[in-house]
Structures are given as structure tokens and as C-alpha cells.
Amino acid sequence: MLGRAAPEAIDSEEAKVMETHADDIKPAAGNHKKMSGGNVALGHRKTRQVTALPAAPSHVTVEPARSLPTTIIFPVDMDSKPAIEIKDLSYNYSAPSQLPPNDDYENPGLRHVTFDLPRGSRTLLIGGNGAGKSTLLYILAGKRMIQHGEVNVLGRDVFREFGENVVYLGTEWAMRSGVKRDIVVSNFLDSVGGYRYKERRDRLLNILDIDLDWHMHAISDGERRRVQLCMGLMSTWDVLLMDEVTVDLDVLTRYALLKFLKQETEERQATILYATHIFDGLDDFPTHVSHMREGRFVMNPTPWPIESHPEVPRTQGYSRDTSLHQLALAWIGEDRVVREKEEKDGKRKKLRGARTQDVPTDSETFYKKYDYSH
């Protein structure tokens, strides 16, 4: 259960707000139908050696913890049971739950997704808007019921017995009106049990450069995001699901956060699945990368850096020295080329971009009739 702030700090209505949004940090187990887990192993390297993140500016202290060594061995554990196991997962946004998923159905969210992730791994989900990254993370967090497939996290069915040490962090949390009330950050953190994790909480306060006297309604979106990250990460987690939550952090705070997360996976065998569109300074972070397109995995999670893989788009100029930014640009560019070719060949309707039409739409006719701007 979440802790509560002192009565004099947060009134009962505000305390309810904290509990209302607690599921954005750690979703509770739902009363859903049982599904058994699958185990479809991928080929991964057990360890690999890369250069660590560059040092922070000398005049700035971003973290009180020890500095990282020049060379690191990533302890991706291939011998134990996978942290995440997905088998033949399909999901349709609009399909009635009692009907089986259909690849041709309108708005397919995910289609025939199957992969495992080893403990200690840090996997990036790469894909354009609408590729299915957020949907996958929502399902792994037990927040969205599926129509077909098997989903296990830490050896448990996410719809039957959700693991206590699984954390989901999404962008929608900081935008909700409930977290923009006049609440002091120190009381806010105590309301979700911050006093129980003082050592980790204080470390994150330093890493994220948070002022405990901030008022939640009077800080920027980026500062509010820091509070969300501190609240979600201060307990000891084993699996972290991140959906673009670094989008509004400044570069120094983002650097310090990634360094902390990297240490968590190396020292505690924690596992991270991270969807992002920001790849600057990220080349040394992931142990695996994956490519999603329209609800499918074009390439399942594969060890990074990719030295040789038949599915890598070499026609886009890929080489061993390609950065994550270049690779993402090539992959997403390839996605658009595939879609436009299918539209040209008549395999799908053209729904995006400008439309050529001889007859004006009803809305155009209406607004043109009452347009008094000239």
C-alpha cells in the first residue's frame, strides 16, 4: 500500500489524488482471466564490452555515487528465467474482446509478437509514431487486456498476478490535473511512501536535482517529470517499463538518470524496456535494440551494437559505426517507403498526407459559408 502524507501537509482530497494516480507508478494486479506464460528464447550474447558514457562536465556534480569505470562488462543473465516472456501476442484497438484478433481488422495494435528479454538487459523499442510501442508497454504493465497470446513478467502472468517489483512510467502522468495541485514535493513523495526508501530517495533527489520545497503547481513540466521519476524509481524495482519519460528532461538530468539506470541493471540485474524518440547520447546505453512497424516486430530485440544481422537495412547505408540516431532514421524511413509502396500498389488506402478531391467536404462548405475573416 502507498504511504500517506501527514494530515497537516495534504488534505484528504489531495491524498486521494495521490492514490488515484498510483497505478502510473506500480500497477496493481487486476482481476483478469488467467493466461499461461511462454518461453521463446532469442539468441543473445551473455556479456559484451563497450565504452562507458562520457564524463559529465567537470564543474558539475550530477551524482554522489561512484564514477563508472572506463570499461564495463554488461552482466546480461542468459542462464536464469527471462525477465519478460511474450508468445504470439496480438491486440486490436477496436475489435470486440470476444473475437479473435484479425490481421486485416481496422486499427491493429499488435500482431503476433513473440520474444524474451534476459534479466539485466536494457532494450530500446525503435519505431515511428503508431508503431505499437506504447501499446506493448501498457500491456506489459497489466493496464490493457489482450485478446490473444501469453505475457509473463518475472515469471508471472501480468493479468493474473502482477509482480510487485514492476514499474511503469509514462508521459501522461505529469499532464494530469491531479498532480498539478498546490502540494509541496516533500509531502508529495511522503504520500507515496518516500520515507520507506530514504537512501534511494535521497540519491535520486541528488541525481534529478529536485528541490523538496517545490510546489507541484508552480514548477515546469520538466521539473514535474523529475518528481515522477523519483517517485517511481525510489523503491527497489526489477523491471522498468519507460514510455518516452525523458522527453522533457534537460540534457544533464537525462545523462545522470541514464547513468543511474545503467548501474541498476549492472549491479542488481534489473531489466529495462524503453521506448524513446531521442537517441542523442544513447549509443552506450542499450544492450539490445528492436524495430517495430505497425504492430509487428520487424526485428526482435537483438544485441547492440549490431555487428551482423540479416534484417538490418543495409540498403540504407548501415555500417558497424552507425549511431542509434542514424539507425532509427534509416528504419523509420524504411517504414514510410514500405507504406507508400503498398499504397501505390493498391494494397492499402492512402490515409496520410494531403488528399486530392474535386468536391469540397461538408466541413469546408460550412466554414467557408460563415467565414468573415475577409
PyMOL commands that set and color helices and strands:
alter all, ss='L'
color gray80, all
select helices_A, chain A and resi 12-20+22-24+133-140+172-175+177-179+185-191+194-207+216-218+221-233+251-268+314-316+324-344+362-369
alter helices_A, ss='H'
color red, helices_A
select strands_A, chain A and resi 49-51+71-73+84-92+108-117+122-126+148-153+156-157+166-170+239-243+271-275+288-293+296-303
alter strands_A, ss='S'
color yellow, strands_A
deselect
rebuild
show_as cartoon
